[in-house]
């Protein structure tokens, strides 16, 4: 089996998981698709080396996290838009969070890109602070600071969301 067919097989097997990971990082379906596509392009360029020396999926996820942070560094501000397109050619809705998870996703949108990336790498990827620091190119202290601030904002937002939901049902 040639390198190209192995790459194609990897993409076929892991593309949906990578797209979900991109959504968790970005909080936006279109940005997730862009992250995934750019990461796979970069993976393809490095495929022979990556396939022999390390785990292609871990390499791709690292690329995605760094791309996500790189966008944050360039823009310094995130502009998210509400609704996803429907119908053919749109985003695959089965890869997005369910209705029950929408409160958490709304809270995640309120975090900075770095805070969200740190929390995704810590809780979704189950990486240690040292690994997160290496992936994002920041210090361990900065990782801990972003995690603490991000969790604090999430707790506050989810508490507010829960209180609003209770008031709405009373």
C-alpha positions in Angstrom: 0.0 0.0 0.0 1.6 3.3 -1.1 1.9 6.5 1.0 -1.0 8.2 -0.8 -3.4 5.4 -0.2 -2.4 5.2 3.5 -3.0 8.9 3.8 -6.4 8.6 2.1 -7.2 5.8 4.5 -6.2 7.9 7.5 -8.4 10.8 6.3 -11.3 8.5 5.6 -11.0 6.9 9.1 -10.3 10.0 11.2 -11.8 13.1 9.3 -15.0 13.2 11.4 -13.1 12.9 14.7 -10.8 15.7 13.6 -13.7 17.9 12.5 -15.3 17.4 15.9 -12.0 18.3 17.5 -11.9 21.4 15.4 -15.4 22.4 16.5 -14.4 21.9 20.1 -11.4 24.1 19.6 -13.1 26.9 17.6 -16.8 26.7 18.7 -17.7 27.4 15.1 -18.5 24.8 12.4 -17.0 26.7 9.6 -13.8 27.5 11.5 -13.6 23.8 12.4 -13.8 22.8 8.8 -11.1 25.3 7.9 -8.9 24.1 10.7 -9.3 20.5 9.7 -8.7 21.1 6.0 -5.5 23.2 6.6 -4.2 20.6 9.1 -4.8 17.8 6.7 -3.0 19.7 3.9 0.0 20.2 6.2 -0.1 16.6 7.3 -0.1 15.4 3.7 3.1 17.4 3.1 4.8 15.8 6.1 3.1 12.4 5.7 6.1 10.1 5.0 8.0 11.5 8.0 5.0 11.6 10.3 3.8 8.1 9.4 7.2 6.6 10.2 8.1 8.5 13.3 4.9 9.4 15.2 1.2 9.2 15.5 -0.5 11.0 12.5 -3.6 11.9 14.5 -1.7 13.5 17.4 0.4 15.4 14.9 -2.7 16.6 13.1 -4.4 17.7 16.4 -1.2 19.6 17.4 -1.3 21.4 14.0 -5.0 22.3 14.6 -4.3 23.6 18.1 -1.4 25.8 16.8 -3.4 27.0 13.9 -6.3 27.9 16.1 -4.0 29.9 18.5 -2.2 31.5 15.5 -5.5 32.9 14.3 -6.1 34.2 17.8 -2.8 35.9 17.7 -3.5 37.6 14.4 -7.0 38.7 15.1 -7.0 39.2 18.9 -10.8 39.1 18.6 -13.2 36.5 17.7 -16.4 37.1 15.8 -18.9 34.2 16.1 -22.2 34.1 14.3 -25.3 32.5 15.4 -26.9 30.0 13.1 -25.5 27.3 11.0 -26.6 26.8 7.4 -29.2 24.1 6.6 -29.4 21.8 3.7 -27.0 20.2 1.2 -23.5 21.6 1.1 -23.9 22.9 4.7 -22.3 21.6 7.8 -22.9 18.1 9.0 -25.2 18.6 12.0 -24.5 15.1 13.3 -21.0 16.2 14.2 -22.2 19.2 16.2 -23.3 19.3 19.9 -26.8 18.3 20.8 -29.5 20.6 22.1 -28.8 19.4 25.6 -25.2 20.6 25.3 -26.0 24.1 23.9 -25.6 25.8 27.3 -22.1 24.6 27.6 -21.3 25.6 24.0 -22.7 29.1 24.6 -20.5 29.4 27.7 -17.4 28.2 25.7 -18.0 30.9 23.1 -17.5 33.4 25.8 -13.9 32.2 26.5 -10.9 33.6 24.7 -9.3 31.3 22.1 -6.4 30.5 24.3 -8.6 29.7 27.3 -10.8 27.4 25.2 -7.7 25.8 23.6 -6.2 25.1 27.0 -9.4 23.6 28.3 -10.0 21.5 25.2 -6.4 20.1 25.3 -6.7 19.4 29.1 -10.2 17.9 29.2 -10.9 16.7 25.7 -7.4 15.6 24.7 -6.5 14.7 28.4 -3.1 16.3 28.1 -0.9 17.4 31.0 0.1 21.0 31.5 3.6 20.4 30.2 2.2 18.9 27.0 -0.3 21.7 26.6 2.5 24.2 27.0 4.5 22.5 24.3 1.6 22.2 21.9 0.6 25.9 22.3 4.1 27.3 22.6 3.4 28.9 26.0 4.7 28.4 29.6 3.2 25.9 32.1 2.2 28.9 34.3 0.3 30.5 31.4 -1.4 27.1 30.8 -2.5 27.1 34.4 -3.6 30.7 34.3 -5.7 30.2 31.2 -7.2 27.0 32.6 -8.1 28.7 35.9 -9.6 31.8 34.3 -11.5 29.8 31.7 -13.0 27.4 34.2 -14.0 30.4 36.4 -15.8 32.0 33.4 -17.4 28.7 32.5 -18.7 28.1 36.0 -20.1 31.6 36.2 -21.7 31.4 32.7 -23.2 28.0 33.4 -24.5 29.1 36.8 -26.1 32.2 35.1 -27.6 29.9 32.4 -29.0 27.5 35.0 -30.5 30.3 37.0 -32.1 31.8 33.9 -33.5 28.4 32.9 -35.0 28.0 36.4 -36.6 31.4 36.4 -38.0 30.7 32.9 -39.8 27.6 34.1 -41.2 29.1 37.4 
